[in-house]
Amino acid sequence: MIQVRIAEEKDLQAILEIYNDAVLNTTAVYDYESHTLEMRRQWFRIKEAQGFPVFVATENGKVLGFSSIGPWRSWAAYKYTVENSIYVAADQRGKGIGKMLLEPLIKAAEELELHTIVAGIDATNEISIKLHKRFGFKEAGHFTQVGYKFGRWLDLIFMQLVLKTPSQPVEG
């Protein structure tokens, strides 16, 4: 049975493998180089320091996928907006794991009194686009030929979910 829980340091090797597969074999990440375990540790520590959760989907102790939210842009007025990331192991796709990993991100964003979740998705990733639409995300922008990978230009779609929170926004 697949379960979703908060990620722990012990999950980082599996998270790294899933992420690097996405870097090397998909257009889910517009990067060319694999990351190292130390890079993933740093990423994880930053998430913890910022108070943003990382979730993992597991079955029989094996990490099948992970998700997280983090700052969308660094300027102060964007503090109520985050960007989400969801990655599922290549051999586990199509089992509803992405759905299981997106649900707690939305709940966490609401609990953190955030207002908007943004998702940057490669325009050819129809599965991710459908997943986000299922949770109420709407297309907010389509940027043509902003990435180049695997010998072709890539379009990036931004999707957005506006939450009912925060109850009382604060400036400063």
TITI-63553 format. One record per residue: z, x, y of N, C-alpha, C in turn; residue in one letter. Coordinates in Angstrom, 1 decimal, padded with zeros to 4 digits. Example, Ala and Ser with C-alpha at 12.3 -4.5 7.8 and 13.67 -1.06 7.14 Angstrom:
<torba <007.8 013.2 -005.7> <007.8 012.3 -004.5> <007.8 013.2 -003.3> "a">
<torba <007.1 012.8 -002.2> <007.1 013.7 -001.1> <007.9 012.9 000.0> "s">
//
This chain:
<torba <000.0 000.8 -001.2> <000.0 000.0 000.0> <000.0 000.9 001.3> "m">
<torba <-000.9 000.6 002.2> <-001.0 001.4 003.4> <000.1 000.9 004.4> "i">
<torba <000.7 001.9 005.0> <001.8 001.7 006.0> <001.5 002.5 007.2> "q">
<torba <001.9 001.9 008.4> <001.7 002.6 009.6> <003.1 002.9 010.1> "v">
<torba <003.3 004.2 010.6> <004.6 004.6 011.1> <004.3 005.7 012.2> "r">
<torba <005.4 006.0 013.0> <005.3 007.0 014.0> <005.1 008.4 013.3> "i">
<torba <004.1 009.1 013.8> <003.8 010.5 013.3> <005.0 011.4 013.4> "a">
<torba <005.0 012.4 012.5> <006.1 013.4 012.5> <005.3 014.8 012.5> "e">
<torba <006.1 015.8 012.8> <005.5 017.2 012.8> <004.8 017.5 011.4> "e">
<torba <005.4 017.0 010.3> <004.9 017.3 009.0> <003.5 016.7 008.8> "k">
<torba <003.1 015.7 009.6> <001.8 015.1 009.5> <000.7 015.8 010.2> "d">
<torba <001.0 016.9 011.0> <000.0 017.5 011.8> <-001.1 018.2 011.1> "l">
<torba <-000.9 018.7 009.9> <-002.0 019.4 009.1> <-003.0 018.3 008.8> "q">
<torba <-002.6 017.2 008.3> <-003.5 016.1 007.9> <-004.2 015.5 009.1> "a">
<torba <-003.5 015.4 010.2> <-004.1 014.9 011.5> <-005.1 015.9 011.9> "i">
<torba <-004.9 017.2 011.8> <-005.8 018.2 012.2> <-007.1 018.1 011.3> "l">
<torba <-006.9 017.9 010.1> <-008.1 017.8 009.2> <-009.0 016.6 009.5> "e">
<torba <-008.3 015.5 009.8> <-009.1 014.3 010.1> <-009.8 014.5 011.5> "i">
<torba <-009.1 015.0 012.4> <-009.7 015.3 013.8> <-010.9 016.3 013.7> "y">
<torba <-010.7 017.4 012.9> <-011.7 018.4 012.8> <-013.0 017.8 012.1> "n">
<torba <-012.8 016.9 011.1> <-013.9 016.3 010.5> <-014.7 015.5 011.5> "d">
<torba <-014.0 014.8 012.4> <-014.6 014.0 013.4> <-015.4 014.9 014.4> "a">
<torba <-014.8 016.0 014.7> <-015.5 017.0 015.6> <-016.7 017.5 015.0> "v">
<torba <-016.7 017.9 013.8> <-017.8 018.6 013.1> <-018.9 017.7 012.6> "l">
<torba <-018.5 016.4 012.3> <-019.5 015.6 011.6> <-019.8 014.2 012.2> "n">
<torba <-019.2 014.0 013.4> <-019.4 012.7 014.0> <-019.6 012.8 015.5> "t">
<torba <-019.9 011.8 016.2> <-020.0 011.7 017.6> <-018.8 011.0 018.2> "t">
<torba <-017.7 010.9 017.4> <-016.5 010.3 017.9> <-015.8 011.2 018.9> "a">
<torba <-016.0 012.5 018.8> <-015.5 013.5 019.7> <-016.6 014.3 020.2> "v">
<torba <-016.7 014.4 021.5> <-017.8 015.1 022.2> <-017.3 016.6 022.3> "y">
<torba <-017.1 017.2 021.2> <-016.7 018.6 021.2> <-017.4 019.3 020.1> "d">
<torba <-017.5 020.6 020.1> <-018.3 021.3 019.1> <-017.4 022.1 018.2> "y">
<torba <-016.2 022.6 018.7> <-015.4 023.5 017.9> <-014.2 022.8 017.3> "e">
<torba <-013.8 023.2 016.1> <-012.6 022.8 015.4> <-011.4 023.2 016.2> "s">
<torba <-010.4 022.4 016.0> <-009.1 022.8 016.6> <-008.2 023.5 015.6> "h">
<torba <-007.2 024.2 016.1> <-006.3 024.9 015.2> <-005.0 024.1 015.1> "t">
<torba <-004.2 024.5 014.1> <-002.9 023.8 013.9> <-002.1 023.9 015.2> "l">
<torba <-002.1 025.1 015.8> <-001.3 025.3 017.0> <-001.8 024.4 018.1> "e">
<torba <-003.1 024.1 018.2> <-003.6 023.2 019.3> <-003.0 021.8 019.0> "m">
<torba <-003.0 021.4 017.7> <-002.5 020.1 017.4> <-001.0 020.0 017.6> "r">
<torba <-000.3 021.1 017.4> <001.2 021.1 017.7> <001.4 020.9 019.2> "r">
<torba <000.6 021.6 020.0> <000.7 021.5 021.4> <000.4 020.1 021.9> "q">
<torba <-000.7 019.5 021.4> <-001.1 018.1 021.7> <000.1 017.2 021.3> "w">
<torba <000.7 017.3 020.2> <001.8 016.5 019.7> <003.0 016.6 020.6> "f">
<torba <003.3 017.8 021.0> <004.5 018.0 021.9> <004.3 017.4 023.2> "r">
<torba <003.1 017.5 023.7> <002.7 016.9 025.0> <002.9 015.4 024.9> "i">
<torba <002.4 014.8 023.9> <002.5 013.3 023.6> <004.0 012.9 023.6> "k">
<torba <004.8 013.7 022.9> <006.3 013.4 022.8> <006.9 013.5 024.2> "e">
<torba <006.6 014.6 025.0> <007.2 014.8 026.3> <006.8 013.7 027.3> "a">
<torba <005.6 013.2 027.1> <005.1 012.1 028.0> <005.6 010.8 027.6> "q">
<torba <006.2 010.7 026.4> <006.7 009.4 025.9> <005.6 008.5 025.3> "g">
<torba <004.5 009.1 024.9> <003.4 008.4 024.3> <003.5 008.5 022.7> "f">
<torba <003.4 007.4 022.0> <003.5 007.5 020.6> <002.2 008.0 019.9> "p">
<torba <002.4 008.5 018.7> <001.3 008.9 017.8> <001.6 008.2 016.5> "v">
<torba <000.7 007.4 016.0> <000.9 006.6 014.8> <000.1 007.2 013.7> "f">
<torba <000.5 007.1 012.4> <-000.2 007.5 011.3> <-000.3 006.4 010.3> "v">
<torba <-001.4 006.2 009.6> <-001.5 005.3 008.5> <-001.4 006.1 007.2> "a">
<torba <-000.5 005.7 006.3> <-000.3 006.5 005.1> <-000.3 005.6 003.9> "t">
<torba <-000.6 006.3 002.8> <-000.6 005.6 001.5> <-000.1 006.6 000.5> "e">
<torba <000.9 006.4 -000.2> <001.5 007.3 -001.2> <001.7 008.7 -000.6> "n">
<torba <002.2 008.7 000.6> <002.5 010.0 001.3> <001.3 010.7 001.9> "g">
<torba <000.1 010.2 001.7> <-001.1 010.8 002.3> <-001.5 010.1 003.6> "k">
<torba <-001.7 011.0 004.6> <-002.2 010.5 005.9> <-003.7 010.1 005.8> "v">
<torba <-004.0 008.8 006.2> <-005.3 008.3 006.1> <-006.0 008.2 007.5> "l">
<torba <-005.2 008.2 008.5> <-005.7 008.1 009.9> <-004.6 008.2 010.9> "g">
<torba <-005.0 008.3 012.1> <-004.0 008.4 013.2> <-004.5 007.8 014.5> "f">
<torba <-003.6 007.4 015.3> <-003.9 006.9 016.6> <-002.9 007.3 017.7> "s">
<torba <-003.3 007.3 018.9> <-002.4 007.7 020.0> <-002.9 007.1 021.3> "s">
<torba <-002.0 007.1 022.3> <-002.4 006.8 023.7> <-002.0 008.0 024.5> "i">
<torba <-002.6 008.1 025.6> <-002.3 009.2 026.6> <-002.8 008.9 027.9> "g">
<torba <-002.5 009.7 028.9> <-003.0 009.5 030.3> <-004.5 009.4 030.4> "p">
<torba <-004.9 008.5 031.2> <-006.4 008.3 031.4> <-006.9 009.3 032.4> "w">
<torba <-006.2 009.4 033.6> <-006.5 010.3 034.6> <-005.2 010.8 035.2> "r">
<torba <-005.2 011.9 035.9> <-003.9 012.5 036.3> <-003.3 012.1 037.6> "s">
<torba <-004.1 011.4 038.5> <-003.6 011.0 039.7> <-002.5 009.9 039.6> "w">
<torba <-001.5 009.9 040.5> <-000.4 009.0 040.4> <-000.7 007.5 040.3> "a">
<torba <-001.7 007.0 041.0> <-002.0 005.6 041.0> <-002.5 005.1 039.6> "a">
<torba <-002.9 006.0 038.7> <-003.4 005.7 037.4> <-002.3 005.6 036.4> "y">
<torba <-001.0 005.7 036.8> <000.1 005.8 035.8> <000.2 004.6 034.9> "k">
<torba <-000.4 003.5 035.2> <-000.3 002.3 034.4> <-001.5 002.1 033.4> "y">
<torba <-002.4 003.2 033.4> <-003.6 003.1 032.6> <-003.5 004.3 031.6> "t">
<torba <-003.8 004.0 030.3> <-003.9 005.0 029.3> <-005.2 004.9 028.6> "v">
<torba <-005.5 005.9 027.8> <-006.7 006.0 027.0> <-006.2 006.0 025.5> "e">
<torba <-006.9 005.3 024.7> <-006.5 005.3 023.3> <-007.5 006.2 022.4> "n">
<torba <-007.0 006.6 021.3> <-007.8 007.4 020.3> <-007.4 006.9 018.9> "s">
<torba <-008.4 006.7 018.1> <-008.2 006.3 016.7> <-009.1 007.1 015.8> "i">
<torba <-008.6 007.7 014.8> <-009.4 008.5 013.9> <-009.0 008.1 012.5> "y">
<torba <-009.9 007.9 011.6> <-009.7 007.6 010.2> <-010.4 008.6 009.3> "v">
<torba <-009.8 009.1 008.3> <-010.4 010.0 007.4> <-011.7 009.5 006.8> "a">
<torba <-012.7 010.4 006.7> <-014.0 009.9 006.3> <-014.0 009.1 005.0> "a">
<torba <-013.2 009.5 004.1> <-013.2 008.7 002.8> <-012.4 007.4 002.8> "d">
<torba <-011.8 007.1 004.0> <-011.0 005.9 004.1> <-011.5 004.9 005.1> "q">
<torba <-012.7 005.2 005.6> <-013.3 004.2 006.6> <-013.7 003.0 005.9> "r">
<torba <-013.7 001.9 006.7> <-014.1 000.6 006.1> <-013.0 -000.2 005.4> "g">
<torba <-011.8 000.3 005.5> <-010.7 -000.4 004.8> <-009.7 -001.1 005.7> "k">
<torba <-010.1 -001.2 007.0> <-009.2 -001.9 008.0> <-008.1 -001.0 008.5> "g">
<torba <-008.2 000.3 008.3> <-007.2 001.2 008.8> <-007.2 001.3 010.3> "i">
<torba <-008.4 001.3 010.9> <-008.5 001.3 012.4> <-007.8 000.2 013.0> "g">
<torba <-007.9 -001.0 012.4> <-007.2 -002.2 012.9> <-005.7 -002.0 012.8> "k">
<torba <-005.3 -001.5 011.7> <-003.8 -001.2 011.5> <-003.3 -000.2 012.5> "m">
<torba <-004.1 000.7 013.0> <-003.7 001.7 013.9> <-003.8 001.3 015.4> "l">
<torba <-004.7 000.4 015.7> <-004.8 -000.1 017.0> <-003.7 -001.1 017.4> "l">
<torba <-003.3 -001.9 016.5> <-002.3 -002.9 016.8> <-001.0 -002.3 017.4> "e">
<torba <-000.4 -001.3 016.8> <000.8 -000.8 017.3> <000.6 000.0 018.7> "p">
<torba <-000.6 000.5 018.9> <-000.9 001.1 020.2> <-000.8 000.1 021.3> "l">
<torba <-001.4 -001.1 021.1> <-001.3 -002.1 022.1> <000.1 -002.6 022.4> "i">
<torba <000.9 -002.8 021.3> <002.3 -003.2 021.4> <003.1 -002.1 022.2> "k">
<torba <002.8 -000.8 021.8> <003.5 000.3 022.5> <003.2 000.3 024.0> "a">
<torba <001.9 000.1 024.3> <001.5 000.1 025.7> <002.3 -001.0 026.5> "a">
<torba <002.4 -002.2 025.9> <003.1 -003.3 026.5> <004.6 -002.9 026.7> "e">
<torba <005.2 -002.3 025.7> <006.6 -001.9 025.7> <006.8 -000.9 026.8> "e">
<torba <005.8 000.0 027.0> <005.9 001.0 028.0> <005.6 000.5 029.4> "l">
<torba <005.4 -000.8 029.5> <005.0 -001.4 030.8> <003.7 -000.9 031.4> "e">
<torba <002.8 -000.6 030.6> <001.5 -000.2 031.0> <000.6 -001.4 031.3> "l">
<torba <-000.5 -001.2 032.0> <-001.3 -002.4 032.4> <-002.7 -002.4 031.8> "h">
<torba <-003.3 -001.2 031.6> <-004.7 -001.1 031.0> <-004.8 -000.1 030.0> "t">
<torba <-005.5 -000.4 028.9> <-005.9 000.6 027.9> <-007.4 000.8 028.0> "i">
<torba <-007.8 002.0 028.1> <-009.3 002.3 028.2> <-009.6 003.0 026.9> "v">
<torba <-010.8 002.7 026.4> <-011.4 003.4 025.2> <-012.8 004.0 025.5> "a">
<torba <-013.0 005.2 025.3> <-014.3 005.9 025.5> <-014.9 006.0 024.1> "g">
<torba <-016.0 005.3 023.9> <-016.6 005.2 022.5> <-018.1 005.6 022.6> "i">
<torba <-018.5 006.4 021.7> <-020.0 006.7 021.6> <-020.7 005.4 021.4> "d">
<torba <-021.8 005.2 022.1> <-022.5 004.0 022.1> <-023.1 003.6 020.7> "a">
<torba <-023.3 004.6 019.8> <-023.8 004.3 018.5> <-022.7 003.9 017.5> "t">
<torba <-021.4 004.0 017.9> <-020.3 003.7 017.1> <-020.0 002.2 017.1> "n">
<torba <-020.8 001.5 016.4> <-020.7 000.0 016.4> <-019.4 -000.5 015.8> "e">
<torba <-018.9 000.2 014.8> <-017.7 -000.2 014.1> <-016.5 -000.1 015.1> "i">
<torba <-016.4 001.0 015.9> <-015.3 001.1 016.8> <-015.5 000.1 018.0> "s">
<torba <-016.7 -000.2 018.4> <-016.9 -001.1 019.5> <-016.5 -002.5 019.0> "i">
<torba <-016.9 -002.9 017.8> <-016.4 -004.2 017.2> <-014.9 -004.3 017.0> "k">
<torba <-014.3 -003.2 016.6> <-012.9 -003.2 016.4> <-012.2 -003.5 017.8> "l">
<torba <-012.6 -002.8 018.8> <-012.0 -003.0 020.1> <-012.2 -004.4 020.7> "h">
<torba <-013.4 -004.9 020.5> <-013.7 -006.3 020.9> <-012.8 -007.3 020.2> "k">
<torba <-012.5 -007.0 018.9> <-011.7 -007.9 018.1> <-010.3 -008.0 018.8> "r">
<torba <-009.8 -007.0 019.5> <-008.5 -007.0 020.1> <-008.6 -007.4 021.6> "f">
<torba <-009.7 -007.8 022.0> <-009.9 -008.3 023.4> <-010.4 -007.3 024.4> "g">
<torba <-010.8 -006.1 024.0> <-011.3 -005.1 024.9> <-012.7 -005.6 025.3> "f">
<torba <-013.0 -005.3 026.6> <-014.3 -005.7 027.1> <-015.1 -004.4 027.6> "k">
<torba <-016.4 -004.4 027.5> <-017.1 -003.3 028.0> <-017.0 -003.2 029.5> "e">
<torba <-016.6 -002.0 030.0> <-016.4 -001.8 031.4> <-017.4 -000.8 032.0> "a">
<torba <-018.2 -000.2 031.2> <-019.2 000.8 031.7> <-020.0 001.4 030.5> "g">
<torba <-021.2 001.7 030.9> <-022.1 002.4 029.9> <-022.7 003.5 030.6> "h">
<torba <-022.4 004.8 030.2> <-022.9 006.0 030.8> <-024.0 006.5 029.9> "f">
<torba <-025.2 006.7 030.4> <-026.3 007.2 029.6> <-026.4 008.7 029.6> "t">
<torba <-026.6 009.3 028.5> <-026.9 010.7 028.3> <-025.9 011.6 028.9> "q">
<torba <-024.6 011.3 028.7> <-023.5 012.1 029.3> <-023.0 013.2 028.3> "v">
<torba <-023.4 013.1 027.1> <-023.0 014.1 026.1> <-024.3 014.6 025.3> "g">
<torba <-024.1 015.8 024.7> <-025.2 016.3 023.9> <-024.6 016.9 022.7> "y">
<torba <-025.0 016.4 021.6> <-024.5 016.9 020.3> <-025.5 016.5 019.2> "k">
<torba <-025.5 017.4 018.2> <-026.4 017.2 017.0> <-027.9 017.1 017.5> "f">
<torba <-028.2 017.8 018.5> <-029.6 017.8 019.0> <-030.1 016.6 019.7> "g">
<torba <-029.2 015.8 020.2> <-029.6 014.6 020.9> <-028.6 014.2 022.0> "r">
<torba <-029.1 013.5 023.0> <-028.3 013.0 024.1> <-027.5 011.8 023.6> "w">
<torba <-026.2 011.7 024.1> <-025.3 010.7 023.7> <-024.9 009.8 024.9> "l">
<torba <-024.8 008.5 024.6> <-024.3 007.5 025.6> <-022.9 007.2 025.3> "d">
<torba <-022.1 007.0 026.3> <-020.7 006.7 026.2> <-020.4 005.4 026.8> "l">
<torba <-019.7 004.5 026.0> <-019.3 003.2 026.5> <-017.8 003.3 026.8> "i">
<torba <-017.4 002.7 027.9> <-016.0 002.6 028.2> <-015.7 001.1 028.0> "f">
<torba <-014.6 000.9 027.2> <-014.1 -000.5 027.0> <-012.7 -000.5 027.6> "m">
<torba <-012.2 -001.7 027.9> <-011.0 -001.8 028.7> <-010.2 -003.1 028.2> "q">
<torba <-008.9 -003.0 028.0> <-008.1 -004.1 027.7> <-007.0 -004.2 028.8> "l">
<torba <-007.0 -005.3 029.5> <-006.0 -005.4 030.6> <-004.8 -006.2 030.0> "v">
<torba <-003.6 -005.6 030.1> <-002.4 -006.2 029.6> <-001.7 -007.1 030.7> "l">
<torba <-000.8 -007.9 030.3> <000.0 -008.7 031.2> <001.1 -007.9 031.9> "k">
<torba <001.3 -006.7 031.4> <002.4 -005.9 032.0> <001.8 -005.0 033.1> "t">
<torba <002.6 -004.3 033.9> <004.0 -004.3 034.0> <004.5 -005.6 034.7> "p">
<torba <005.8 -005.8 034.5> <006.4 -007.0 035.1> <006.5 -006.8 036.6> "s">
<torba <006.8 -005.6 037.0> <006.9 -005.2 038.4> <006.4 -003.8 038.7> "q">
<torba <005.1 -003.6 039.0> <004.6 -002.3 039.3> <005.4 -001.6 040.4> "p">
<torba <005.5 -000.3 040.3> <006.2 000.5 041.2> <005.3 001.6 041.7> "v">
<torba <005.2 001.9 043.0> <004.5 003.0 043.5> <005.4 004.2 043.6> "e">
<torba <004.8 005.4 043.6> <005.6 006.6 043.8> <006.0 007.3 042.6> "g">
//
